[in-house]
Amino acid sequence: MHMSWRSALLCSVLLAGCADQEGQAATQAAEDDATRADASRTHAADTSPTATSSGLVDPTAFVPEGAILLDTVRGDLTGRGSADALIVFSPATTAGQSLGDGQARTVVLLTRDASGNLQKVAENARIVPCERCGGMAGDPYAYAQIEAGIVTLAMAGGSRQRWFYDYIFHYVPQRATWQLAKVVRGVTDTQTELQKQAELTAADFGDIDFADFDPASLPPAPALD
């Protein structure tokens, strides 16, 4: 069939237009794919261990169901520069307990494993007295502190005579555990300001691991005459 030059020109223009539209569509599709790939890479980076290394596991996840979290302290438990933690929690209920009566609280030490996850490495349910064991002064739990391989747990209570106990544990790499290094105990008469204080070391109480320590095993605390 014979085609005039005008018809041939029109077909060429139409074909060029179709090709251009197909090219633009292909370019847009490629750009969309690239955008989706970038978004996927960004999401992966946001959820990688590097981006969330300080919070792979929440310390509070180690609180038993029904127990009441009292304190969370973060720090380097082993002296190796890791972001470890300790938690203190109370039994599920303390209702109806009289002054000086109740179950002691639990202290748990948590360190980071090779993957950066927290793991429980030690536990003690005797160090922190019950909520109502501080006398008229209230809750005897004062504070916990972590400093490069050193854990300090402080208690205080009383009424006119105010007492305090500081228990200090050091990390022992050779045994991969925390041992009682020092105990500082004192008492003050709030009216006369008379004070007494005593310190005990491993020479007095021997080698005691964190998990095995019972304050009741120590010699009597100093008393005011």
Backbone bond lengths (Angstrom), bond angles and torsions (degrees), N, CA, C in turn:
res aa  C-N    CA-C-N  psi(-1)  N-CA   C-N-CA  omega(-1)  CA-C   N-CA-C  phi
1 M - - - 1.475 - - 1.504 108.87 -
2 H 1.288 116.39 132.72 1.459 121.76 -179.14 1.522 109.64 -77.90
3 M 1.348 116.36 132.87 1.476 121.98 179.77 1.512 108.18 -118.63
4 S 1.335 114.50 128.89 1.472 118.79 179.73 1.506 109.90 -69.94
5 W 1.343 113.94 162.92 1.484 117.32 -178.97 1.508 110.77 -65.59
6 R 1.364 116.85 -29.44 1.476 118.13 178.67 1.535 110.31 -67.98
7 S 1.329 116.55 -41.94 1.470 120.47 179.08 1.521 111.07 -63.83
8 A 1.354 115.19 -41.58 1.465 118.86 179.07 1.509 111.05 -63.03
9 L 1.340 118.18 -40.16 1.461 121.70 179.86 1.519 110.59 -64.79
10 L 1.350 116.31 -40.92 1.463 120.81 -179.13 1.530 110.44 -63.75
11 C 1.329 116.32 -42.60 1.475 119.66 178.59 1.517 111.20 -62.58
12 S 1.352 116.35 -40.32 1.471 120.01 179.84 1.510 111.04 -62.42
13 V 1.346 115.79 -41.78 1.467 119.69 -179.45 1.521 110.74 -65.12
14 L 1.372 114.69 -43.03 1.467 118.49 -179.33 1.527 111.49 -64.20
15 L 1.332 115.86 -42.82 1.470 119.59 179.04 1.522 111.73 -62.62
16 A 1.327 116.51 -40.68 1.468 120.67 179.34 1.515 110.06 -63.91
17 G 1.373 116.14 -40.94 1.462 119.63 179.62 1.513 111.47 -63.75
18 C 1.320 117.70 -43.32 1.468 121.21 178.54 1.524 111.59 -61.84
19 A 1.350 114.56 -43.57 1.465 118.62 179.46 1.514 111.04 -62.18
20 D 1.372 115.69 -39.56 1.472 119.29 -179.70 1.525 110.82 -64.95
21 Q 1.365 116.47 -41.84 1.464 119.78 179.37 1.521 110.89 -64.23
22 E 1.347 116.20 -40.81 1.468 119.08 177.80 1.527 111.45 -63.26
23 G 1.346 115.79 -38.42 1.463 119.57 179.10 1.518 111.69 -65.17
24 Q 1.360 115.69 -42.79 1.457 119.52 178.99 1.528 111.13 -63.62
25 A 1.324 116.46 -39.94 1.465 120.30 179.47 1.523 110.44 -64.10
26 A 1.325 116.31 -41.79 1.465 120.03 179.80 1.525 110.87 -64.75
27 T 1.358 115.48 -41.09 1.471 119.78 178.88 1.523 111.26 -63.02
28 Q 1.356 116.79 -42.81 1.466 121.55 -179.74 1.529 110.34 -64.10
29 A 1.331 115.93 -41.27 1.463 119.97 179.55 1.527 110.88 -62.84
30 A 1.330 115.72 -41.07 1.464 119.74 178.55 1.518 111.20 -63.75
31 E 1.363 115.43 -41.67 1.471 119.27 178.87 1.523 110.62 -64.48
32 D 1.335 117.38 -40.18 1.475 120.65 178.30 1.517 110.86 -62.38
33 D 1.353 116.52 -42.61 1.461 120.07 178.62 1.520 111.25 -61.54
34 A 1.338 115.61 -41.45 1.458 120.36 -179.81 1.527 110.89 -64.53
35 T 1.346 116.00 -39.97 1.466 120.33 179.22 1.518 110.96 -63.39
36 R 1.352 115.20 -44.41 1.460 118.78 178.55 1.514 111.34 -63.90
37 A 1.312 117.99 -37.89 1.467 121.47 178.94 1.518 111.12 -64.96
38 D 1.352 116.14 -41.99 1.467 119.86 178.54 1.518 110.60 -62.90
39 A 1.347 115.50 -42.15 1.469 119.55 -179.89 1.521 110.33 -63.20
40 S 1.337 116.03 -40.10 1.459 119.78 179.37 1.515 111.21 -64.11
41 R 1.367 116.13 -42.03 1.463 119.63 179.16 1.513 111.12 -65.53
42 T 1.337 117.19 -38.51 1.459 121.13 179.50 1.514 110.56 -64.32
43 H 1.344 117.14 -43.31 1.467 121.20 178.96 1.525 110.36 -62.46
44 A 1.338 116.05 -42.41 1.463 119.53 179.87 1.511 110.94 -63.01
45 A 1.341 117.36 -39.96 1.460 120.78 179.64 1.511 111.20 -66.03
46 D 1.356 116.10 -38.02 1.458 119.51 -178.20 1.513 111.87 -66.77
47 T 1.341 118.34 -27.60 1.452 120.91 -176.83 1.516 112.68 -104.68
48 S 1.318 118.22 9.49 1.451 121.18 -179.87 1.516 110.11 -76.07
49 P 1.378 118.63 157.83 1.458 121.25 178.40 1.520 113.33 -55.60
50 T 1.345 117.79 -34.55 1.457 120.23 -179.73 1.522 111.38 -62.30
51 A 1.345 115.87 -41.23 1.458 119.41 -176.42 1.513 112.16 -73.42
52 T 1.336 117.41 -22.78 1.456 119.96 -175.54 1.518 111.96 -127.05
53 S 1.331 117.15 29.76 1.456 120.61 -174.07 1.517 113.50 -62.82
54 S 1.345 117.75 -22.95 1.464 119.38 -178.65 1.509 111.91 -87.18
55 G 1.305 118.66 -4.34 1.445 119.01 -176.91 1.515 113.90 -144.20
56 L 1.344 118.10 37.57 1.453 120.67 -179.75 1.521 110.82 -63.78
57 V 1.343 116.47 -36.13 1.452 121.53 177.36 1.523 108.33 -136.41
58 D 1.307 116.17 128.11 1.459 121.26 178.09 1.523 108.77 -75.82
59 P 1.352 118.71 126.73 1.468 120.25 179.58 1.525 112.85 -53.88
60 T 1.328 117.31 -31.91 1.459 119.80 -177.49 1.526 112.26 -67.91
61 A 1.335 116.93 -12.35 1.465 119.73 177.39 1.522 111.11 -66.70
62 F 1.329 117.25 -15.33 1.460 121.65 -178.97 1.527 112.61 -92.37
63 V 1.314 116.85 1.79 1.464 120.41 176.02 1.525 108.19 -79.52
64 P 1.333 118.80 123.73 1.472 120.39 -178.90 1.521 111.43 -61.10
65 E 1.302 115.71 153.02 1.457 120.95 178.88 1.530 109.77 -59.79
66 G 1.314 116.03 130.25 1.452 121.06 178.87 1.510 113.96 93.02
67 A 1.342 117.90 -21.63 1.462 120.77 178.43 1.531 110.02 -74.14
68 I 1.326 116.30 162.36 1.462 121.61 -176.75 1.529 109.28 -114.30
69 L 1.316 117.03 118.05 1.466 121.63 179.93 1.525 109.95 -66.88
70 L 1.323 116.02 127.50 1.461 121.78 179.46 1.525 111.49 -101.14
71 D 1.335 116.99 -39.25 1.462 119.36 -177.14 1.524 110.24 -159.90
72 T 1.331 115.25 149.28 1.468 123.22 172.49 1.518 107.69 -131.32
73 V 1.325 116.70 125.14 1.467 121.75 -179.19 1.522 108.34 -127.12
74 R 1.329 116.54 131.19 1.460 121.38 179.77 1.523 110.39 -108.62
75 G 1.335 115.20 147.50 1.464 119.66 179.52 1.518 110.00 171.55
76 D 1.323 115.28 -174.14 1.461 122.62 -176.98 1.525 109.06 -97.36
77 L 1.309 117.02 100.09 1.466 120.83 -175.20 1.524 113.32 -74.48
78 T 1.326 118.36 -26.55 1.460 120.78 -174.40 1.524 113.98 -106.67
79 G 1.319 117.69 -8.06 1.460 120.08 -176.93 1.507 113.29 80.49
80 R 1.322 117.76 13.89 1.462 122.14 -178.31 1.518 112.51 -102.79
81 G 1.316 116.83 5.17 1.456 120.52 177.37 1.507 115.26 87.51
82 S 1.330 118.26 12.17 1.463 120.39 -178.63 1.524 111.10 -87.84
83 A 1.337 114.88 160.34 1.468 121.24 -179.04 1.524 108.88 -94.82
84 D 1.338 116.12 83.92 1.449 122.15 -177.63 1.534 109.70 -94.30
85 A 1.324 116.01 -172.13 1.466 118.95 -179.23 1.522 110.07 -162.11
86 L 1.321 114.83 162.97 1.461 120.93 167.80 1.520 107.84 -134.67
87 I 1.306 115.47 151.57 1.461 120.58 176.86 1.523 108.83 -128.37
88 V 1.325 115.69 151.91 1.460 122.90 174.90 1.523 106.38 -126.88
89 F 1.321 116.69 127.77 1.460 118.51 179.03 1.528 111.00 -137.60
90 S 1.325 114.53 154.92 1.455 122.76 -179.13 1.517 110.65 -101.55
91 P 1.333 117.85 161.17 1.461 120.50 173.78 1.518 110.72 -58.35
92 A 1.306 115.11 168.65 1.461 120.33 -174.21 1.521 112.82 -58.35
93 T 1.326 118.25 -35.90 1.463 119.76 -177.96 1.515 111.03 -145.55
94 T 1.318 115.55 145.78 1.472 121.73 175.92 1.525 109.79 -125.91
95 A 1.316 117.13 11.33 1.464 121.69 -176.58 1.525 110.62 -64.32
96 G 1.319 115.87 139.71 1.449 121.26 175.30 1.512 115.28 82.12
97 Q 1.327 118.65 0.95 1.452 121.03 -179.89 1.523 110.19 -81.80
98 S 1.326 115.20 140.12 1.458 119.97 179.89 1.519 110.33 -84.76
99 L 1.331 116.15 168.37 1.462 121.59 -179.26 1.525 109.96 -59.08
100 G 1.327 115.91 128.51 1.458 120.60 -179.81 1.508 114.34 84.09
101 D 1.314 117.06 3.55 1.462 120.67 -176.70 1.528 109.59 -121.47
102 G 1.320 116.14 139.26 1.457 119.56 177.45 1.512 111.90 149.59
103 Q 1.321 115.40 169.88 1.461 122.08 -178.72 1.521 110.33 -85.92
104 A 1.332 115.68 137.81 1.462 120.68 178.38 1.520 110.70 -62.84
105 R 1.335 115.88 157.59 1.461 120.71 177.40 1.534 110.98 -87.07
106 T 1.320 115.62 163.44 1.471 121.82 -177.25 1.518 110.73 -107.81
107 V 1.342 115.63 136.83 1.463 122.41 175.42 1.525 107.83 -113.65
108 V 1.335 116.63 129.84 1.464 121.96 -179.70 1.525 109.23 -122.90
109 L 1.323 116.43 131.32 1.463 122.30 175.84 1.523 109.09 -97.23
110 L 1.345 116.35 133.26 1.467 122.57 -176.51 1.527 109.44 -126.69
111 T 1.321 117.12 124.68 1.463 120.93 177.41 1.528 110.17 -118.87
112 R 1.339 115.91 164.85 1.467 121.59 179.32 1.523 110.27 -87.58
113 D 1.334 115.98 135.81 1.455 119.47 174.45 1.528 109.61 -88.06
114 A 1.326 116.80 -172.85 1.463 120.80 -176.19 1.518 112.35 -62.92
115 S 1.333 117.43 -24.63 1.464 121.70 179.73 1.521 112.69 -88.78
116 G 1.327 116.50 -3.27 1.456 119.84 -179.23 1.512 114.33 90.23
117 N 1.334 117.07 3.15 1.456 120.80 179.29 1.525 110.89 -87.05
118 L 1.321 116.43 147.13 1.453 120.75 176.20 1.522 110.01 -74.77
119 Q 1.339 115.33 144.18 1.452 121.01 175.74 1.527 108.99 -141.00
120 K 1.329 116.22 144.95 1.462 120.16 179.44 1.516 109.57 -76.66
121 V 1.340 116.85 126.93 1.456 120.81 -178.02 1.517 112.84 -117.94
122 A 1.324 118.66 -18.28 1.456 120.96 178.88 1.520 109.73 -160.03
123 E 1.336 115.26 151.77 1.457 120.59 -178.73 1.520 109.34 -148.54
124 N 1.325 116.17 142.87 1.462 121.00 177.33 1.527 109.16 -143.89
125 A 1.333 116.27 130.15 1.459 121.07 -178.36 1.532 111.41 -115.81
126 R 1.354 116.32 28.87 1.465 120.10 -179.82 1.523 113.80 -127.04
127 I 1.327 117.78 -19.74 1.468 120.50 -172.75 1.522 112.32 -69.99
128 V 1.330 117.16 -47.18 1.465 121.21 -175.39 1.523 109.49 -92.66
129 P 1.337 118.10 115.08 1.472 120.52 -178.24 1.524 111.75 -65.58
130 C 1.334 114.71 173.70 1.458 120.77 -179.31 1.525 111.13 -66.36
131 E 1.303 115.50 164.67 1.464 121.90 -176.57 1.526 112.68 -59.54
132 R 1.327 117.02 -32.30 1.459 121.44 -176.50 1.525 112.20 -104.40
133 C 1.333 116.33 18.35 1.467 120.92 -178.60 1.526 113.39 -95.00
134 G 1.321 117.32 10.06 1.464 120.43 -179.86 1.514 113.68 -98.52
135 G 1.318 116.75 7.34 1.461 119.51 -179.19 1.517 112.18 71.50
136 M 1.327 115.33 -151.34 1.459 120.51 -178.50 1.531 112.18 -66.74
137 A 1.326 117.10 -18.07 1.468 120.88 -179.11 1.527 112.38 -74.87
138 G 1.328 117.23 -11.94 1.459 119.46 178.37 1.524 112.93 97.49
139 D 1.314 115.25 -156.69 1.463 121.72 -176.83 1.537 109.89 -56.25
140 P 1.345 118.30 124.94 1.469 120.60 -177.00 1.528 114.99 -75.63
141 Y 1.338 117.37 -13.97 1.467 118.44 179.20 1.518 109.25 -71.04
142 A 1.337 116.23 117.16 1.464 120.86 -178.82 1.525 110.67 -93.20
143 Y 1.335 117.31 -59.98 1.466 120.08 179.50 1.517 110.09 -169.37
144 A 1.335 115.24 166.80 1.459 123.54 170.24 1.523 107.64 -125.98
145 Q 1.318 115.39 148.21 1.469 119.96 -177.69 1.520 109.72 -142.81
146 I 1.338 116.01 140.41 1.457 122.15 177.05 1.520 109.04 -120.99
147 E 1.341 116.10 128.24 1.469 121.06 177.78 1.519 109.60 -140.42
148 A 1.313 118.20 104.02 1.469 124.24 172.74 1.525 113.33 34.16
149 G 1.311 116.55 68.43 1.457 121.01 176.77 1.517 114.84 85.89
150 I 1.314 117.87 6.04 1.470 122.21 179.78 1.517 109.43 -122.98
151 V 1.323 115.93 130.09 1.463 122.22 178.19 1.522 108.45 -117.56
152 T 1.327 116.59 126.90 1.463 121.73 176.49 1.517 109.38 -118.67
153 L 1.323 115.91 130.40 1.458 122.33 175.19 1.519 107.79 -120.88
154 A 1.327 116.67 123.43 1.464 121.59 -173.65 1.529 110.77 -116.33
155 M 1.334 115.42 135.31 1.460 122.65 177.55 1.532 108.43 -124.98
156 A 1.325 116.13 154.78 1.467 120.87 177.57 1.520 108.80 -158.76
157 G 1.330 115.69 152.23 1.455 119.41 179.32 1.510 111.38 -177.96
158 G 1.322 115.07 -163.94 1.452 121.20 179.43 1.511 112.81 111.55
159 S 1.312 115.98 -168.98 1.463 122.23 176.64 1.531 107.49 -129.58
160 R 1.337 116.83 -102.44 1.469 117.30 175.62 1.521 109.77 -65.90
161 Q 1.308 115.48 -44.59 1.461 119.95 175.39 1.526 108.50 -91.67
162 R 1.306 116.01 112.05 1.466 122.17 -178.13 1.528 109.85 -96.78
163 W 1.298 115.88 125.92 1.453 121.05 179.91 1.530 110.93 -110.00
164 F 1.316 116.83 158.29 1.468 121.24 173.36 1.516 109.46 -145.69
165 Y 1.321 115.86 145.66 1.462 123.20 176.74 1.523 108.08 -130.14
166 D 1.319 117.20 128.83 1.464 122.68 173.31 1.524 108.33 -117.01
167 Y 1.324 116.37 123.58 1.460 121.96 178.05 1.524 108.10 -111.16
168 I 1.333 115.97 122.87 1.464 121.43 -173.91 1.523 109.74 -119.02
169 F 1.333 115.51 124.10 1.462 122.16 -178.30 1.531 109.66 -115.97
170 H 1.337 116.60 140.07 1.463 122.45 176.45 1.526 108.75 -113.54
171 Y 1.336 115.09 142.60 1.461 119.47 175.70 1.527 109.64 -76.22
172 V 1.353 116.09 134.30 1.466 122.17 179.08 1.525 107.54 -114.14
173 P 1.343 118.64 100.78 1.473 121.28 -175.62 1.519 113.60 -57.36
174 Q 1.334 116.98 -37.53 1.465 120.09 -177.47 1.525 112.38 -61.37
175 R 1.323 115.71 -27.58 1.468 119.98 -178.73 1.528 111.91 -111.90
176 A 1.332 115.21 -2.16 1.473 121.02 -179.50 1.520 111.19 50.84
177 T 1.334 115.18 46.12 1.460 119.87 179.80 1.527 109.87 -150.76
178 W 1.321 115.46 170.03 1.465 121.68 178.39 1.519 107.97 -107.34
179 Q 1.327 115.99 128.77 1.454 120.52 -178.68 1.520 110.38 -116.62
180 L 1.330 114.74 147.57 1.458 120.14 177.83 1.525 108.92 -63.97
181 A 1.324 116.57 122.84 1.463 121.53 -177.91 1.521 111.93 -105.60
182 K 1.337 115.96 -36.20 1.467 118.65 -177.73 1.518 110.49 -157.04
183 V 1.324 114.80 147.41 1.459 122.26 174.07 1.524 107.18 -127.07
184 V 1.314 116.16 127.63 1.465 121.85 176.88 1.521 107.39 -117.30
185 R 1.338 116.33 122.10 1.464 120.14 -178.94 1.529 109.41 -132.34
186 G 1.308 114.19 141.87 1.460 118.07 -179.17 1.512 112.03 -153.20
187 V 1.332 115.50 167.65 1.460 121.81 179.13 1.520 108.84 -145.88
188 T 1.328 116.63 143.18 1.466 122.52 -178.59 1.521 109.37 -133.85
189 D 1.324 116.03 133.87 1.469 120.92 172.39 1.525 106.61 -85.41
190 T 1.322 116.69 115.27 1.463 120.21 -174.62 1.530 113.28 -69.70
191 Q 1.327 117.78 -14.76 1.462 120.17 178.92 1.515 112.22 -94.63
192 T 1.343 116.55 -44.37 1.469 119.92 -178.33 1.529 112.27 -93.44
193 E 1.341 116.57 -14.52 1.467 124.10 -176.52 1.532 112.89 65.09
194 L 1.312 116.20 16.25 1.464 120.46 173.84 1.523 108.92 -68.94
195 Q 1.342 118.02 135.19 1.458 122.27 -176.16 1.524 111.17 -131.41
196 K 1.321 114.71 150.79 1.462 122.00 169.67 1.518 107.88 -141.30
197 Q 1.341 114.83 143.80 1.465 119.85 -179.67 1.508 109.10 -145.51
198 A 1.317 116.31 145.47 1.466 121.35 179.17 1.519 109.33 -140.48
199 E 1.329 116.09 147.74 1.461 122.38 177.17 1.519 109.51 -121.74
200 L 1.312 115.01 139.06 1.454 121.86 175.87 1.518 108.45 -121.03
201 T 1.321 117.23 145.25 1.464 122.34 177.10 1.524 109.34 -126.86
202 A 1.322 115.96 -177.52 1.461 120.71 -179.48 1.523 111.57 -59.59
203 A 1.320 117.52 -24.80 1.460 120.58 177.00 1.525 111.08 -65.01
204 D 1.336 116.27 -24.44 1.466 121.23 -179.63 1.521 113.07 -91.18
205 F 1.339 116.97 -36.78 1.468 119.13 -174.17 1.521 114.39 -118.63
206 G 1.333 119.30 -3.34 1.458 121.43 177.63 1.525 112.66 80.52
207 D 1.332 115.50 -164.61 1.467 121.37 179.92 1.527 109.81 -87.04
208 I 1.329 115.73 117.03 1.463 120.81 179.55 1.523 108.69 -130.03
209 D 1.322 116.38 119.19 1.458 120.81 176.65 1.525 110.20 -74.00
210 F 1.334 114.76 155.47 1.464 121.04 -179.16 1.526 111.58 -52.96
211 A 1.324 116.63 -46.92 1.458 120.87 -175.68 1.523 112.82 -67.09
212 D 1.330 117.56 -23.45 1.464 121.88 -175.47 1.524 113.38 -97.26
213 F 1.308 117.80 -9.41 1.462 119.94 -172.18 1.524 112.08 -70.20
214 D 1.331 114.91 132.14 1.459 122.85 175.13 1.527 107.29 -129.23
215 P 1.323 118.93 113.63 1.467 120.95 -179.83 1.518 113.37 -53.99
216 A 1.327 116.46 -27.38 1.462 119.67 -179.48 1.525 112.33 -67.29
217 S 1.328 117.42 -15.57 1.461 120.79 -179.59 1.520 112.89 -82.38
218 L 1.332 117.85 -8.41 1.454 121.78 -177.82 1.536 111.06 -80.23
219 P 1.333 116.75 157.20 1.470 119.41 173.56 1.534 110.49 -59.00
220 P 1.319 118.80 160.59 1.476 120.87 -179.15 1.524 112.24 -55.61
221 A 1.303 115.22 143.71 1.464 121.04 177.71 1.520 109.61 -72.11
222 P 1.337 117.97 157.00 1.471 119.65 178.68 1.523 110.91 -62.48
223 A 1.324 115.38 146.64 1.457 120.98 -179.34 1.528 108.98 -129.47
224 L 1.305 116.49 149.08 1.458 121.70 177.90 1.535 108.25 -81.95
225 D 1.345 117.05 139.09 1.461 121.09 178.47 1.528 110.66 -71.70
